Structures are given as C-alpha cells and as structure tokens.
Amino acid sequence: LSLLRAKLQLSGNSELVREVDKVVDSLDDILTLSASANSSDMEIIDVALVCADVCDEYRKIYPDIFFDFDDSANYLIAARELWIDRAVSNLVNNAIKYGKGRIKVSVSNKKGSVIISVSDEGNGLGDEELDKLFDYRYRVGQLKKDGYGIGLSLVRHVCDLCGGLCWAENSKTKGTVFYMVFPEA
C-alpha cells in the first residue's frame, strides 16, 4: 500500500491517494481492534507527541483544530503508538464529521492519570446516545456518514488494552467532549 500510495502521489492523483489512505486507516483500525493485552508488548509512549501529530495531520484538511498541553507534565503511558494514534484520530475525525466549529484536543496529567480530551462545538447528544456511543457499530440517530461504526468502539478497546477508561459528555456551553484516561507510566 505504501508503494501504491507513493506511485499515486508521483502521478498527481490526489483523489486515489486519499482512497488509499482510507484503506490504510481501516486496516490500522482492524489491527488495533484485533489486539489483545496478552498478544503485544506495550511500549512507553508520549501521548502528547501522538496527539500533536494527529492534530498536525488533520489541520491540513480542517484548520480549526487546536492542541493544548502543559509542556512540563508527564504524558508517558504504557500502550502502542498505533493504538493511541487510531483512537485520537477517530475522535478528531468524528468531531470534524459530526461536530461544528472549533475542535480542541487537550492532554493533561492529574494525580497520576493522563487525560486526553477532544471537544467540538456541535449540537451535543442526548443522554441515551451518550450511554451507547462506545458500543460496537452504534451510530447516533440516522447519521450515515463515511465509515463502519467502529471508531468509538475502537476507542473503548484501546482504553481497555491500556488499563484506561473513556466516556463522553455534553459540554457546558455547546458540543460534546470525549475523554480517554490512562494510568501514567
């Protein structure tokens, strides 16, 4: 796929490059969903660096993404970089598809827990929807945007693999905030 992508880039076919990128992302999601805590050795990764990379990538297509973190805090967790990348990418991608306005990705460390939050300025969600969001293949209402309905279940799976947890809540102003919390390494 990397060779195909490179050839397509050289030919200037940006539409097919985007399609190959979607296939690669889907394969990465499948690999992440098939992972188990027993089958892979964890690495110590810096969550802030992974989140910054995700924001930089998405800012190319959606410039209203902001990243916030305290550069003096510890953001090291036991995980796989691919897992965290795919989880954060799914949250940002959903914020772009379903939210509105400014998207903010924040990383903080509170009392030995590394917290990633992704917020948008959309309409928010009903309580029943918030309860089901992380279920496998669940889709809010009749939203049928691109995808397979596995993005948020992948987020939950990554949190489970890393000894963390996730949830979503409506913002106090407007929109939805998604959280992932991991134990500090």
C-alpha positions in Angstrom: 0.0 0.0 0.0 2.9 2.4 0.7 4.3 1.7 -2.8 0.9 2.2 -4.4 0.5 5.5 -2.4 3.9 6.7 -3.5 3.2 6.0 -7.2 -0.1 7.7 -7.0 1.4 10.7 -5.3 4.1 10.9 -8.1 1.4 10.7 -10.7 -0.5 13.6 -9.0 -3.7 11.6 -8.4 -4.7 13.1 -5.1 -8.2 11.5 -5.1 -6.8 8.0 -5.3 -4.1 8.9 -2.7 -7.0 9.8 -0.3 -8.7 6.5 -1.0 -5.5 4.5 -0.3 -5.2 6.5 2.9 -8.7 5.4 3.9 -7.8 1.8 3.3 -4.7 2.1 5.4 -6.6 3.7 8.2 -9.2 0.9 8.1 -6.5 -1.7 8.2 -4.9 0.0 11.2 -8.3 0.1 12.9 -8.7 -3.7 12.3 -5.2 -4.4 13.6 -6.0 -2.3 16.7 -9.3 -4.0 17.3 -7.7 -7.4 17.0 -5.0 -6.6 19.5 -5.1 -8.1 23.0 -3.2 -7.1 26.0 -1.6 -10.6 26.0 -0.5 -10.6 22.3 1.5 -7.4 22.3 4.3 -5.9 24.3 3.5 -2.4 25.5 5.8 0.5 24.9 6.2 3.6 26.9 4.9 6.4 24.6 4.4 10.1 25.0 0.7 10.8 24.4 1.2 14.5 23.9 3.5 13.8 20.9 1.0 11.4 19.4 -1.9 13.9 19.8 0.2 16.7 18.4 1.0 14.6 15.3 -2.7 13.7 14.8 -3.7 17.4 15.1 -1.0 18.4 12.6 -2.3 15.8 10.1 -5.9 16.8 10.5 -5.1 20.5 10.4 -4.2 20.0 6.7 -7.9 19.4 5.9 -9.6 21.2 8.9 -7.6 24.2 10.0 -9.9 24.9 13.1 -8.1 22.3 15.3 -6.3 23.4 18.4 -3.9 21.4 20.6 -3.3 22.3 24.3 -1.0 20.7 26.8 1.4 21.7 29.7 4.9 21.0 28.4 6.2 20.4 32.0 3.8 17.5 32.7 4.5 13.8 32.3 2.4 12.2 29.5 4.1 8.8 29.3 1.8 5.8 29.3 2.1 2.1 28.5 0.5 1.5 25.2 1.2 1.1 21.5 1.7 4.2 19.5 -0.6 2.9 16.7 -3.4 2.3 19.2 -3.3 5.8 20.6 -3.0 7.3 17.1 -6.0 5.5 15.8 -8.1 6.3 18.9 -7.3 10.0 18.8 -7.7 10.1 15.0 -11.2 8.5 15.3 -12.2 11.1 17.9 -10.9 14.0 15.8 -12.4 12.6 12.6 -15.8 12.3 14.3 -15.6 15.8 15.6 -15.0 17.0 12.1 -17.8 14.9 10.6 -20.5 15.4 13.3 -19.4 18.5 15.3 -19.1 22.1 14.2 -16.7 24.9 14.6 -13.5 24.7 16.7 -12.1 21.3 17.7 -9.8 21.3 20.7 -7.6 18.4 21.7 -6.1 18.6 25.2 -3.7 16.5 27.1 -3.3 16.9 30.9 -2.0 14.9 33.8 -3.9 14.9 37.1 -2.9 12.8 40.1 -1.0 10.2 38.0 -3.6 9.9 35.2 -3.0 11.1 31.7 -6.2 12.6 30.3 -6.9 13.2 26.6 -10.0 15.2 25.7 -11.4 16.0 22.3 -14.2 18.6 22.2 -16.3 20.1 19.4 -18.9 22.8 19.2 -21.7 20.8 17.7 -25.2 20.3 18.9 -24.4 17.8 21.7 -26.1 14.4 22.2 -29.0 13.0 24.2 -28.3 11.1 27.4 -29.4 7.8 25.8 -27.0 8.3 22.9 -24.1 9.2 25.3 -24.7 5.8 27.0 -24.4 3.8 23.8 -21.7 5.8 21.9 -18.9 3.3 22.5 -20.9 0.2 21.6 -19.7 -1.7 18.6 -21.2 -0.4 15.3 -23.6 2.0 17.1 -24.5 5.1 15.1 -26.1 8.2 16.5 -29.6 8.7 15.2 -29.7 8.3 11.4 -26.2 9.7 10.8 -24.7 7.6 8.0 -21.5 9.4 7.2 -18.5 7.5 5.8 -17.3 4.7 8.0 -18.3 1.5 9.6 -19.5 2.5 13.0 -16.4 1.0 14.7 -14.5 4.2 15.6 -15.7 4.7 19.1 -15.7 1.0 20.0 -12.0 1.1 18.9 -11.5 4.0 21.4 -13.0 1.9 24.2 -10.9 -1.1 23.1 -7.7 0.9 23.3 -8.6 2.2 26.7 -9.3 -1.3 27.9 -6.0 -2.6 26.5 -4.1 0.2 28.3 -5.9 -0.1 31.7 -7.8 3.2 31.0 -11.3 4.3 30.5 -13.3 6.6 28.2 -16.6 8.5 28.2 -18.4 11.4 26.6 -20.4 14.2 27.9 -22.1 17.3 26.6 -20.1 20.5 27.0 -21.3 23.1 29.5 -21.6 25.6 26.5 -22.3 23.5 23.4 -20.9 20.5 21.7 -19.6 17.2 23.0 -16.4 16.3 24.9 -14.8 12.9 24.6 -12.3 11.7 27.3 -9.7 9.0 27.4 -7.9 8.5 30.7 -4.8 6.3 31.2 -2.6 5.5 34.1 0.7 7.3 33.9 3.7 5.1 33.2 
